[in-house]
Amino acid sequence: MAIVERFRHKLSTFILWCAFLGLYLGGAVLLVIGLVFAARMWWALIEQNAGLWALSTKSAEVFVLAAGFFLLLIIPFRQYRAADGSRVWRSERRSGVNRMRGNFNGAG
């Protein structure tokens, strides 16, 4: 029964991971589409010599979409580095505890 439970757990994990990946990539695609349309409208406003208010609001929209896309791309890499750093911090912490106990060979 344990093999069936493990398989079911791994299958549900895989399905959830695929669902979240699809949502993540779908959000990225929608953000890029929004960024392209906003940039085109921004350029059209520049060519039409639009007013300062229209240009500033469209510039803010383009900036927010670009910042959102940048964060969407950079966050997974930052989380990967943070997880890697936490392992190093834990090992340093353990070695510090061992030194305080007088166990210099690392045995608990």
N, C-alpha and C positions, 0 to 999 in steps of 0.2 A: 504493500500500500504506500510505502514511503516514496517509491519511485514515481507512482502516479501523482502523488501530492507535489513532488518536486517538479514534475513535468507541467502540471497544471499551473503551479506558481510561476515557472519560467515562461510559459505561454502567455499568461495574463500580463506578466511584466513586459514581454515583447510587444503585445498588442497595445498596452498603454503607452509604451515608449514610441511606437509608430504613430499613435494618435497625437501625442504631444509634438512629435516632430512634424507631422502634417500641419498642425495648427501653427507651429512656429514658422515653418516655411511659407505657409499661406499668408501669415501676417507680414512676413518680409516682402513677399511679392506685392501685396496690397500697398505696402508703404512705398515701394519703388514706383508702382503705377501712380500713386498720389503725388510723389515727388516729381515724376516726369510731367504730369499734367500741370502741377503748380509752377514748375520752371517754365513751361511753354507759355502759360498765362502771364507770368512775370515778364518774360521777354516781349510778349505782345504789348504789355503795358508800357515797357520802356520804348518800344518803337512808336507807340501812339503818343508819346510825350504826356503820359497821364499825370495826374496830380500827385503831390507828395504823400497824401494820406493813402491813396490806393497803392502806390509803390511800397510804402513802409509796411502796410498790412500784408501785402503779398510777399514781401521779403521776409517778414517774420514767419509766415506760413512755410516758405521754402526752407528757412533755417530750422524750424522745429521738425519738419519732416526729415531733413538731412541728419539732424542730431539724433532723432529717433532711430533712423536706419543705422547710423554709426554705433549707437548703443546696442542695438539688436545684434550687430555683428561682433562687437567686442566683448559683451558680457559672458558668453560661454568660455572664451579664452581666459578671461580674468578669473572666472570661477574655477577653471582647471588649475591655474597657478595657485589660487588660494587653497585649494584642497591639497596640492602638493606641499605647500608651505606648512600646512597644519600638521602633516606627518612629521616633518622635520622638527617642528616645535615640540610635538609629543615626545619624540626620541630624545631631544635635548632635555626636556623636563624629566624624563625617566632617568637619564644619566645623572642629572643634578640630584634627584632623590636618592639614587644609589650612593653618590658621593657623601651625602649628608648622613646616611646610615653607616658609612664606613666600608661599603662593598665596592671596591674599586674594580673588581673584575666583571661587574655587570650582573652578577647572579642575584636573584631576588631573594 
